[in-house]
Amino acid sequence: MLATILHKPGDISCEEVADPEILLPTDAIIKLSASCICGSDLWPFRGLQPVDRPMHMGHEYCGVVVEVGAEVRTVRPGQFVVGSFCISDNTCPHCRFGFQSSCMQREFMSGAQAPYARVPLADGTLVATAEVPSPDLVPHLLAVSDVLGTGWYAADAAEVRQGSTVVVVGDGAVGLMGVLAAKEMGAERIIAMSRHESRQRLAREFGATDIVAERGEEGVARIRDLTGGVGADSVLECVGTAQSFDQALACARPGGTIGYVGVPHGVTFDGQRLFFGQKRMLGGPAPVRRFLPDLIDRVLNGKIRPGKVFDLELPLAHVADGYRAMDERRAVKVMLTL
């Protein structure tokens, strides 16, 4: 089959590889209904994450089970499933505490930018729908696998509540999903920080009430102005750079909470600032598995349409064009047809 391989920064292609096979009795093989490129895929593509050997790319997935290992009990061939980018058994103490992304058997999904994928720990990782959904729902269910689940976790970790004021730092796919999540959780005011008109429009469609294009001190001043000098109850950090973390800390009110889901690169903290700022912080890899049943139901019931975040669709064979489009910010998120 064809699959996406990153050889070194900037060198990505669609190549012939062996079909995945059952390696452990807890595995499943799925035929993907669609795949996509994640913003976090751009870190190694840009050379900001080491690439010491060819990498099989892709960790967002949904599709139909075609084969299961001898010990798999909760999914079966023919079922449509959605899984998390973090592989988990969903039974260990950390999973039962709601942090499947820190499962004691955790693996990170890879190789999903391809027609077929092997999913380890299938019972704990995959959630099946009652029936195979119509094709028009596939983009929305694909978004649940990572980008929506991650944006949802950012809002959950930031303690978004009914009537709260929320700032979302980052207008990529995760940030836009954070806006959607905050709206679903009942936030009264959602301030999206974005400098791109197309992303601003989508942010408003997902529920943003205000847009702030400024950055740095000007951005913080604008947030203060919009919140009457108080700051935000909840801030969603959805980028992972030193600048975005600094922005998040500065925008949160004393006693406010920051949910951070952008993978940190070059981020450090000043202990004195944290101490006297009195801001709560929770984040890390999103425990998407915790949210999957609820988010899948919201999609199937027509309450949310997260697949609108896909603004470019390409065949898998043109995956390199998709990476370049996202790297150059010509696309928010690319869906790959298989």
Contacts in CASP RR format, 6 or more apart in sequence:
PFRMAT RR
TARGET T0000
AUTHOR 0000-0000-0000
METHOD contacts of the structure
MODEL  1
MLATILHKPGDISCEEVADPEILLPTDAIIKLSASCICGSDLWPFRGLQP
VDRPMHMGHEYCGVVVEVGAEVRTVRPGQFVVGSFCISDNTCPHCRFGFQ
SSCMQREFMSGAQAPYARVPLADGTLVATAEVPSPDLVPHLLAVSDVLGT
GWYAADAAEVRQGSTVVVVGDGAVGLMGVLAAKEMGAERIIAMSRHESRQ
RLAREFGATDIVAERGEEGVARIRDLTGGVGADSVLECVGTAQSFDQALA
CARPGGTIGYVGVPHGVTFDGQRLFFGQKRMLGGPAPVRRFLPDLIDRVL
NGKIRPGKVFDLELPLAHVADGYRAMDERRAVKVMLTL
1 16 0 8 1.000
1 17 0 8 1.000
1 18 0 8 1.000
1 19 0 8 1.000
1 114 0 8 1.000
1 115 0 8 1.000
1 116 0 8 1.000
2 14 0 8 1.000
2 15 0 8 1.000
2 16 0 8 1.000
2 17 0 8 1.000
2 114 0 8 1.000
2 115 0 8 1.000
2 316 0 8 1.000
2 317 0 8 1.000
3 14 0 8 1.000
3 15 0 8 1.000
3 17 0 8 1.000
3 56 0 8 1.000
3 111 0 8 1.000
3 113 0 8 1.000
3 114 0 8 1.000
4 12 0 8 1.000
4 13 0 8 1.000
4 14 0 8 1.000
4 15 0 8 1.000
4 56 0 8 1.000
4 57 0 8 1.000
4 58 0 8 1.000
4 111 0 8 1.000
4 113 0 8 1.000
4 114 0 8 1.000
4 316 0 8 1.000
4 319 0 8 1.000
5 12 0 8 1.000
5 13 0 8 1.000
5 14 0 8 1.000
5 15 0 8 1.000
5 17 0 8 1.000
5 54 0 8 1.000
5 55 0 8 1.000
5 56 0 8 1.000
5 57 0 8 1.000
6 12 0 8 1.000
6 44 0 8 1.000
6 45 0 8 1.000
6 51 0 8 1.000
6 54 0 8 1.000
6 55 0 8 1.000
6 57 0 8 1.000
7 13 0 8 1.000
7 51 0 8 1.000
7 54 0 8 1.000
8 51 0 8 1.000
9 44 0 8 1.000
9 45 0 8 1.000
9 46 0 8 1.000
9 47 0 8 1.000
9 51 0 8 1.000
10 45 0 8 1.000
10 46 0 8 1.000
10 47 0 8 1.000
10 323 0 8 1.000
12 45 0 8 1.000
12 57 0 8 1.000
12 319 0 8 1.000
12 320 0 8 1.000
12 323 0 8 1.000
13 319 0 8 1.000
13 320 0 8 1.000
14 316 0 8 1.000
14 317 0 8 1.000
14 318 0 8 1.000
14 319 0 8 1.000
14 320 0 8 1.000
17 56 0 8 1.000
17 114 0 8 1.000
19 116 0 8 1.000
20 29 0 8 1.000
20 116 0 8 1.000
20 117 0 8 1.000
20 118 0 8 1.000
21 29 0 8 1.000
21 118 0 8 1.000
22 28 0 8 1.000
22 29 0 8 1.000
22 67 0 8 1.000
22 68 0 8 1.000
22 69 0 8 1.000
22 118 0 8 1.000
23 118 0 8 1.000
23 120 0 8 1.000
24 69 0 8 1.000
24 120 0 8 1.000
25 69 0 8 1.000
25 70 0 8 1.000
25 71 0 8 1.000
25 72 0 8 1.000
26 69 0 8 1.000
26 71 0 8 1.000
26 72 0 8 1.000
26 120 0 8 1.000
26 121 0 8 1.000
26 122 0 8 1.000
26 123 0 8 1.000
27 68 0 8 1.000
27 69 0 8 1.000
27 72 0 8 1.000
27 118 0 8 1.000
27 119 0 8 1.000
27 120 0 8 1.000
27 122 0 8 1.000
28 65 0 8 1.000
28 67 0 8 1.000
28 68 0 8 1.000
28 69 0 8 1.000
28 72 0 8 1.000
28 75 0 8 1.000
28 81 0 8 1.000
28 118 0 8 1.000
28 119 0 8 1.000
28 122 0 8 1.000
28 126 0 8 1.000
29 65 0 8 1.000
29 66 0 8 1.000
29 67 0 8 1.000
29 68 0 8 1.000
29 116 0 8 1.000
29 117 0 8 1.000
29 118 0 8 1.000
29 119 0 8 1.000
30 61 0 8 1.000
30 63 0 8 1.000
30 64 0 8 1.000
30 65 0 8 1.000
30 66 0 8 1.000
30 81 0 8 1.000
30 116 0 8 1.000
30 117 0 8 1.000
30 119 0 8 1.000
30 126 0 8 1.000
31 63 0 8 1.000
31 64 0 8 1.000
31 66 0 8 1.000
31 115 0 8 1.000
31 116 0 8 1.000
32 61 0 8 1.000
32 62 0 8 1.000
32 63 0 8 1.000
32 112 0 8 1.000
32 114 0 8 1.000
32 115 0 8 1.000
32 116 0 8 1.000
32 117 0 8 1.000
32 338 0 8 1.000
33 62 0 8 1.000
33 63 0 8 1.000
33 64 0 8 1.000
33 80 0 8 1.000
33 135 0 8 1.000
33 138 0 8 1.000
33 142 0 8 1.000
33 338 0 8 1.000
34 62 0 8 1.000
34 138 0 8 1.000
34 139 0 8 1.000
34 142 0 8 1.000
34 335 0 8 1.000
34 336 0 8 1.000
34 337 0 8 1.000
34 338 0 8 1.000
35 58 0 8 1.000
35 60 0 8 1.000
35 61 0 8 1.000
35 112 0 8 1.000
35 113 0 8 1.000
35 114 0 8 1.000
35 142 0 8 1.000
35 316 0 8 1.000
35 335 0 8 1.000
35 336 0 8 1.000
35 338 0 8 1.000
36 60 0 8 1.000
36 113 0 8 1.000
36 142 0 8 1.000
36 310 0 8 1.000
36 333 0 8 1.000
36 334 0 8 1.000
36 335 0 8 1.000
36 336 0 8 1.000
37 58 0 8 1.000
37 113 0 8 1.000
37 319 0 8 1.000
37 322 0 8 1.000
37 323 0 8 1.000
37 326 0 8 1.000
37 333 0 8 1.000
37 334 0 8 1.000
37 336 0 8 1.000
38 58 0 8 1.000
38 59 0 8 1.000
38 60 0 8 1.000
38 85 0 8 1.000
38 146 0 8 1.000
38 147 0 8 1.000
38 173 0 8 1.000
38 333 0 8 1.000
39 172 0 8 1.000
39 173 0 8 1.000
39 174 0 8 1.000
39 326 0 8 1.000
39 333 0 8 1.000
40 262 0 8 1.000
40 263 0 8 1.000
41 57 0 8 1.000
41 58 0 8 1.000
41 323 0 8 1.000
42 323 0 8 1.000
42 326 0 8 1.000
42 327 0 8 1.000
43 49 0 8 1.000
43 263 0 8 1.000
43 265 0 8 1.000
44 50 0 8 1.000
44 51 0 8 1.000
44 55 0 8 1.000
45 323 0 8 1.000
45 327 0 8 1.000
46 327 0 8 1.000
48 265 0 8 1.000
55 110 0 8 1.000
56 110 0 8 1.000
56 111 0 8 1.000
56 113 0 8 1.000
56 114 0 8 1.000
57 110 0 8 1.000
57 111 0 8 1.000
57 113 0 8 1.000
58 109 0 8 1.000
58 110 0 8 1.000
58 111 0 8 1.000
58 112 0 8 1.000
58 113 0 8 1.000
58 114 0 8 1.000
59 85 0 8 1.000
59 108 0 8 1.000
59 109 0 8 1.000
59 110 0 8 1.000
59 111 0 8 1.000
59 112 0 8 1.000
59 146 0 8 1.000
60 85 0 8 1.000
60 112 0 8 1.000
60 142 0 8 1.000
60 143 0 8 1.000
60 145 0 8 1.000
60 146 0 8 1.000
60 147 0 8 1.000
61 82 0 8 1.000
61 83 0 8 1.000
61 109 0 8 1.000
61 112 0 8 1.000
61 117 0 8 1.000
61 119 0 8 1.000
61 142 0 8 1.000
61 145 0 8 1.000
62 80 0 8 1.000
62 81 0 8 1.000
62 82 0 8 1.000
62 83 0 8 1.000
62 138 0 8 1.000
62 141 0 8 1.000
62 142 0 8 1.000
62 144 0 8 1.000
62 145 0 8 1.000
63 80 0 8 1.000
63 81 0 8 1.000
63 82 0 8 1.000
64 78 0 8 1.000
64 79 0 8 1.000
64 80 0 8 1.000
64 81 0 8 1.000
64 132 0 8 1.000
65 75 0 8 1.000
65 76 0 8 1.000
65 77 0 8 1.000
65 78 0 8 1.000
65 79 0 8 1.000
65 81 0 8 1.000
65 126 0 8 1.000
65 128 0 8 1.000
66 77 0 8 1.000
66 78 0 8 1.000
66 116 0 8 1.000
67 77 0 8 1.000
68 75 0 8 1.000
68 76 0 8 1.000
68 77 0 8 1.000
68 122 0 8 1.000
69 122 0 8 1.000
71 123 0 8 1.000
72 122 0 8 1.000
72 123 0 8 1.000
73 123 0 8 1.000
74 122 0 8 1.000
74 123 0 8 1.000
74 124 0 8 1.000
74 126 0 8 1.000
74 128 0 8 1.000
75 81 0 8 1.000
75 122 0 8 1.000
75 123 0 8 1.000
75 126 0 8 1.000
75 128 0 8 1.000
78 132 0 8 1.000
79 128 0 8 1.000
79 129 0 8 1.000
79 132 0 8 1.000
80 128 0 8 1.000
80 129 0 8 1.000
80 131 0 8 1.000
80 132 0 8 1.000
80 133 0 8 1.000
81 126 0 8 1.000
81 127 0 8 1.000
81 128 0 8 1.000
81 129 0 8 1.000
82 126 0 8 1.000
82 127 0 8 1.000
82 129 0 8 1.000
82 141 0 8 1.000
82 142 0 8 1.000
82 144 0 8 1.000
82 145 0 8 1.000
82 292 0 8 1.000
82 296 0 8 1.000
83 109 0 8 1.000
83 119 0 8 1.000
83 125 0 8 1.000
83 126 0 8 1.000
83 127 0 8 1.000
83 145 0 8 1.000
83 288 0 8 1.000
83 289 0 8 1.000
83 292 0 8 1.000
84 100 0 8 1.000
84 101 0 8 1.000
84 109 0 8 1.000
84 125 0 8 1.000
84 145 0 8 1.000
84 146 0 8 1.000
84 287 0 8 1.000
84 288 0 8 1.000
84 289 0 8 1.000
84 292 0 8 1.000
85 108 0 8 1.000
85 109 0 8 1.000
85 145 0 8 1.000
85 146 0 8 1.000
85 288 0 8 1.000
86 100 0 8 1.000
86 101 0 8 1.000
86 103 0 8 1.000
86 106 0 8 1.000
86 107 0 8 1.000
86 108 0 8 1.000
86 109 0 8 1.000
86 125 0 8 1.000
86 285 0 8 1.000
86 286 0 8 1.000
86 287 0 8 1.000
86 288 0 8 1.000
86 289 0 8 1.000
87 103 0 8 1.000
87 105 0 8 1.000
87 106 0 8 1.000
87 107 0 8 1.000
87 108 0 8 1.000
87 109 0 8 1.000
87 119 0 8 1.000
87 120 0 8 1.000
87 121 0 8 1.000
87 125 0 8 1.000
88 95 0 8 1.000
88 100 0 8 1.000
88 101 0 8 1.000
88 103 0 8 1.000
88 105 0 8 1.000
88 106 0 8 1.000
88 121 0 8 1.000
88 124 0 8 1.000
88 125 0 8 1.000
88 289 0 8 1.000
89 95 0 8 1.000
89 103 0 8 1.000
89 104 0 8 1.000
89 105 0 8 1.000
89 121 0 8 1.000
89 123 0 8 1.000
89 124 0 8 1.000
90 100 0 8 1.000
90 103 0 8 1.000
90 121 0 8 1.000
90 123 0 8 1.000
90 124 0 8 1.000
90 125 0 8 1.000
90 289 0 8 1.000
91 124 0 8 1.000
92 103 0 8 1.000
92 104 0 8 1.000
92 105 0 8 1.000
93 104 0 8 1.000
94 100 0 8 1.000
94 102 0 8 1.000
94 103 0 8 1.000
94 104 0 8 1.000
95 103 0 8 1.000
95 124 0 8 1.000
95 289 0 8 1.000
98 287 0 8 1.000
98 290 0 8 1.000
99 287 0 8 1.000
99 290 0 8 1.000
100 124 0 8 1.000
100 287 0 8 1.000
100 288 0 8 1.000
100 289 0 8 1.000
100 290 0 8 1.000
101 284 0 8 1.000
101 285 0 8 1.000
101 286 0 8 1.000
101 287 0 8 1.000
101 288 0 8 1.000
101 289 0 8 1.000
102 285 0 8 1.000
102 287 0 8 1.000
105 121 0 8 1.000
107 120 0 8 1.000
107 121 0 8 1.000
109 117 0 8 1.000
109 119 0 8 1.000
111 117 0 8 1.000
113 316 0 8 1.000
113 319 0 8 1.000
113 336 0 8 1.000
114 316 0 8 1.000
114 338 0 8 1.000
115 316 0 8 1.000
115 338 0 8 1.000
119 125 0 8 1.000
119 126 0 8 1.000
124 289 0 8 1.000
125 289 0 8 1.000
127 289 0 8 1.000
127 292 0 8 1.000
127 293 0 8 1.000
127 296 0 8 1.000
129 141 0 8 1.000
129 296 0 8 1.000
129 300 0 8 1.000
133 141 0 8 1.000
133 300 0 8 1.000
137 299 0 8 1.000
137 300 0 8 1.000
139 307 0 8 1.000
139 310 0 8 1.000
139 335 0 8 1.000
140 299 0 8 1.000
140 304 0 8 1.000
140 305 0 8 1.000
140 306 0 8 1.000
140 307 0 8 1.000
141 296 0 8 1.000
141 299 0 8 1.000
142 307 0 8 1.000
142 335 0 8 1.000
143 177 0 8 1.000
143 306 0 8 1.000
143 307 0 8 1.000
143 309 0 8 1.000
143 310 0 8 1.000
144 288 0 8 1.000
144 292 0 8 1.000
144 295 0 8 1.000
144 296 0 8 1.000
144 299 0 8 1.000
144 306 0 8 1.000
145 288 0 8 1.000
146 286 0 8 1.000
146 288 0 8 1.000
147 173 0 8 1.000
147 174 0 8 1.000
147 177 0 8 1.000
147 306 0 8 1.000
147 309 0 8 1.000
147 333 0 8 1.000
148 177 0 8 1.000
148 180 0 8 1.000
148 181 0 8 1.000
148 295 0 8 1.000
148 304 0 8 1.000
148 306 0 8 1.000
149 177 0 8 1.000
149 181 0 8 1.000
149 286 0 8 1.000
149 288 0 8 1.000
149 291 0 8 1.000
149 292 0 8 1.000
149 295 0 8 1.000
150 174 0 8 1.000
150 177 0 8 1.000
150 238 0 8 1.000
150 261 0 8 1.000
150 286 0 8 1.000
150 288 0 8 1.000
151 174 0 8 1.000
151 175 0 8 1.000
151 177 0 8 1.000
151 178 0 8 1.000
151 180 0 8 1.000
151 181 0 8 1.000
151 236 0 8 1.000
151 238 0 8 1.000
151 261 0 8 1.000
151 286 0 8 1.000
152 177 0 8 1.000
152 178 0 8 1.000
152 181 0 8 1.000
152 286 0 8 1.000
152 291 0 8 1.000
152 295 0 8 1.000
153 261 0 8 1.000
153 283 0 8 1.000
153 286 0 8 1.000
153 287 0 8 1.000
153 288 0 8 1.000
153 291 0 8 1.000
154 174 0 8 1.000
154 175 0 8 1.000
154 178 0 8 1.000
154 181 0 8 1.000
154 236 0 8 1.000
154 237 0 8 1.000
154 238 0 8 1.000
154 259 0 8 1.000
154 260 0 8 1.000
154 261 0 8 1.000
154 283 0 8 1.000
154 286 0 8 1.000
155 166 0 8 1.000
155 178 0 8 1.000
155 181 0 8 1.000
155 182 0 8 1.000
155 185 0 8 1.000
155 234 0 8 1.000
155 236 0 8 1.000
155 259 0 8 1.000
156 181 0 8 1.000
156 185 0 8 1.000
156 291 0 8 1.000
157 257 0 8 1.000
157 259 0 8 1.000
157 260 0 8 1.000
157 261 0 8 1.000
157 282 0 8 1.000
157 283 0 8 1.000
158 166 0 8 1.000
158 234 0 8 1.000
158 235 0 8 1.000
158 236 0 8 1.000
158 257 0 8 1.000
158 258 0 8 1.000
158 259 0 8 1.000
158 282 0 8 1.000
159 233 0 8 1.000
159 234 0 8 1.000
159 256 0 8 1.000
159 257 0 8 1.000
159 280 0 8 1.000
160 166 0 8 1.000
160 181 0 8 1.000
160 182 0 8 1.000
160 185 0 8 1.000
160 186 0 8 1.000
160 187 0 8 1.000
160 233 0 8 1.000
160 234 0 8 1.000
161 185 0 8 1.000
161 186 0 8 1.000
161 187 0 8 1.000
161 233 0 8 1.000
161 234 0 8 1.000
162 185 0 8 1.000
162 186 0 8 1.000
162 187 0 8 1.000
162 188 0 8 1.000
163 186 0 8 1.000
163 187 0 8 1.000
163 188 0 8 1.000
163 189 0 8 1.000
164 186 0 8 1.000
164 187 0 8 1.000
164 188 0 8 1.000
164 189 0 8 1.000
164 233 0 8 1.000
164 234 0 8 1.000
165 187 0 8 1.000
165 188 0 8 1.000
165 189 0 8 1.000
165 191 0 8 1.000
165 227 0 8 1.000
165 230 0 8 1.000
165 231 0 8 1.000
165 232 0 8 1.000
165 233 0 8 1.000
165 234 0 8 1.000
166 182 0 8 1.000
166 187 0 8 1.000
166 189 0 8 1.000
166 190 0 8 1.000
166 191 0 8 1.000
166 232 0 8 1.000
166 233 0 8 1.000
166 234 0 8 1.000
166 235 0 8 1.000
166 236 0 8 1.000
167 191 0 8 1.000
167 193 0 8 1.000
167 223 0 8 1.000
167 231 0 8 1.000
167 232 0 8 1.000
167 234 0 8 1.000
167 235 0 8 1.000
167 236 0 8 1.000
167 248 0 8 1.000
167 251 0 8 1.000
167 252 0 8 1.000
168 175 0 8 1.000
168 178 0 8 1.000
168 179 0 8 1.000
168 182 0 8 1.000
168 190 0 8 1.000
168 191 0 8 1.000
168 192 0 8 1.000
168 193 0 8 1.000
168 203 0 8 1.000
168 208 0 8 1.000
168 235 0 8 1.000
168 236 0 8 1.000
168 238 0 8 1.000
169 175 0 8 1.000
169 193 0 8 1.000
169 235 0 8 1.000
169 236 0 8 1.000
169 237 0 8 1.000
169 238 0 8 1.000
169 239 0 8 1.000
169 244 0 8 1.000
169 247 0 8 1.000
169 248 0 8 1.000
169 251 0 8 1.000
170 192 0 8 1.000
170 193 0 8 1.000
170 194 0 8 1.000
170 238 0 8 1.000
170 239 0 8 1.000
170 244 0 8 1.000
171 192 0 8 1.000
171 193 0 8 1.000
171 194 0 8 1.000
171 195 0 8 1.000
171 196 0 8 1.000
171 199 0 8 1.000
171 200 0 8 1.000
171 203 0 8 1.000
172 199 0 8 1.000
172 238 0 8 1.000
172 332 0 8 1.000
172 333 0 8 1.000
173 309 0 8 1.000
173 332 0 8 1.000
173 333 0 8 1.000
174 238 0 8 1.000
174 261 0 8 1.000
174 262 0 8 1.000
175 192 0 8 1.000
175 236 0 8 1.000
175 238 0 8 1.000
176 192 0 8 1.000
176 199 0 8 1.000
176 202 0 8 1.000
176 203 0 8 1.000
176 206 0 8 1.000
176 309 0 8 1.000
176 332 0 8 1.000
177 206 0 8 1.000
177 306 0 8 1.000
177 309 0 8 1.000
178 206 0 8 1.000
178 236 0 8 1.000
178 238 0 8 1.000
179 190 0 8 1.000
179 192 0 8 1.000
179 203 0 8 1.000
179 206 0 8 1.000
179 207 0 8 1.000
179 208 0 8 1.000
180 206 0 8 1.000
180 207 0 8 1.000
180 304 0 8 1.000
180 306 0 8 1.000
182 190 0 8 1.000
182 207 0 8 1.000
182 234 0 8 1.000
182 236 0 8 1.000
183 190 0 8 1.000
183 206 0 8 1.000
183 207 0 8 1.000
184 298 0 8 1.000
184 303 0 8 1.000
184 304 0 8 1.000
187 234 0 8 1.000
188 209 0 8 1.000
189 209 0 8 1.000
189 210 0 8 1.000
189 226 0 8 1.000
190 207 0 8 1.000
190 208 0 8 1.000
190 209 0 8 1.000
190 210 0 8 1.000
191 208 0 8 1.000
191 209 0 8 1.000
191 210 0 8 1.000
191 211 0 8 1.000
191 212 0 8 1.000
191 223 0 8 1.000
191 226 0 8 1.000
191 232 0 8 1.000
192 200 0 8 1.000
192 203 0 8 1.000
192 204 0 8 1.000
192 208 0 8 1.000
192 210 0 8 1.000
192 211 0 8 1.000
192 212 0 8 1.000
193 211 0 8 1.000
193 212 0 8 1.000
193 213 0 8 1.000
193 215 0 8 1.000
193 219 0 8 1.000
193 247 0 8 1.000
194 200 0 8 1.000
194 203 0 8 1.000
194 211 0 8 1.000
194 212 0 8 1.000
194 213 0 8 1.000
195 213 0 8 1.000
195 215 0 8 1.000
196 329 0 8 1.000
198 311 0 8 1.000
198 332 0 8 1.000
199 332 0 8 1.000
200 208 0 8 1.000
200 211 0 8 1.000
200 213 0 8 1.000
202 308 0 8 1.000
202 309 0 8 1.000
202 311 0 8 1.000
202 332 0 8 1.000
203 211 0 8 1.000
204 211 0 8 1.000
205 308 0 8 1.000
206 308 0 8 1.000
210 226 0 8 1.000
212 219 0 8 1.000
212 222 0 8 1.000
212 223 0 8 1.000
212 226 0 8 1.000
214 221 0 8 1.000
214 222 0 8 1.000
215 243 0 8 1.000
215 247 0 8 1.000
216 243 0 8 1.000
216 246 0 8 1.000
216 247 0 8 1.000
216 250 0 8 1.000
219 247 0 8 1.000
220 247 0 8 1.000
220 250 0 8 1.000
220 251 0 8 1.000
223 231 0 8 1.000
223 232 0 8 1.000
223 250 0 8 1.000
223 251 0 8 1.000
224 230 0 8 1.000
224 231 0 8 1.000
227 253 0 8 1.000
230 253 0 8 1.000
231 251 0 8 1.000
231 252 0 8 1.000
231 253 0 8 1.000
232 251 0 8 1.000
232 252 0 8 1.000
232 253 0 8 1.000
232 256 0 8 1.000
233 253 0 8 1.000
233 256 0 8 1.000
233 257 0 8 1.000
234 252 0 8 1.000
234 256 0 8 1.000
234 257 0 8 1.000
234 258 0 8 1.000
234 259 0 8 1.000
235 248 0 8 1.000
235 251 0 8 1.000
235 252 0 8 1.000
235 256 0 8 1.000
235 257 0 8 1.000
235 258 0 8 1.000
235 259 0 8 1.000
236 248 0 8 1.000
236 258 0 8 1.000
236 259 0 8 1.000
236 261 0 8 1.000
237 244 0 8 1.000
237 245 0 8 1.000
237 247 0 8 1.000
237 248 0 8 1.000
237 258 0 8 1.000
237 259 0 8 1.000
237 260 0 8 1.000
237 261 0 8 1.000
237 262 0 8 1.000
238 244 0 8 1.000
238 261 0 8 1.000
238 262 0 8 1.000
239 262 0 8 1.000
240 260 0 8 1.000
240 262 0 8 1.000
240 263 0 8 1.000
240 264 0 8 1.000
240 265 0 8 1.000
240 267 0 8 1.000
241 265 0 8 1.000
241 266 0 8 1.000
241 267 0 8 1.000
242 266 0 8 1.000
242 267 0 8 1.000
242 268 0 8 1.000
244 262 0 8 1.000
245 260 0 8 1.000
245 264 0 8 1.000
245 267 0 8 1.000
245 269 0 8 1.000
248 258 0 8 1.000
248 259 0 8 1.000
248 260 0 8 1.000
249 258 0 8 1.000
249 273 0 8 1.000
249 274 0 8 1.000
249 277 0 8 1.000
249 279 0 8 1.000
252 258 0 8 1.000
252 279 0 8 1.000
254 277 0 8 1.000
254 278 0 8 1.000
254 279 0 8 1.000
255 278 0 8 1.000
255 279 0 8 1.000
255 280 0 8 1.000
256 278 0 8 1.000
256 279 0 8 1.000
256 280 0 8 1.000
257 279 0 8 1.000
257 280 0 8 1.000
257 281 0 8 1.000
257 282 0 8 1.000
258 279 0 8 1.000
258 280 0 8 1.000
258 281 0 8 1.000
258 282 0 8 1.000
259 281 0 8 1.000
259 282 0 8 1.000
259 283 0 8 1.000
260 281 0 8 1.000
260 282 0 8 1.000
260 283 0 8 1.000
260 284 0 8 1.000
261 283 0 8 1.000
261 284 0 8 1.000
261 286 0 8 1.000
262 284 0 8 1.000
295 304 0 8 1.000
298 304 0 8 1.000
299 305 0 8 1.000
299 306 0 8 1.000
309 332 0 8 1.000
309 333 0 8 1.000
310 332 0 8 1.000
310 333 0 8 1.000
310 334 0 8 1.000
310 335 0 8 1.000
311 331 0 8 1.000
311 332 0 8 1.000
311 333 0 8 1.000
312 322 0 8 1.000
312 325 0 8 1.000
312 330 0 8 1.000
312 331 0 8 1.000
312 333 0 8 1.000
312 334 0 8 1.000
312 335 0 8 1.000
313 334 0 8 1.000
313 335 0 8 1.000
313 336 0 8 1.000
313 337 0 8 1.000
314 321 0 8 1.000
314 322 0 8 1.000
314 334 0 8 1.000
314 335 0 8 1.000
314 336 0 8 1.000
314 337 0 8 1.000
315 336 0 8 1.000
315 337 0 8 1.000
316 336 0 8 1.000
316 337 0 8 1.000
316 338 0 8 1.000
319 336 0 8 1.000
322 331 0 8 1.000
322 334 0 8 1.000
323 334 0 8 1.000
325 331 0 8 1.000
325 334 0 8 1.000
326 332 0 8 1.000
326 333 0 8 1.000
326 334 0 8 1.000
END
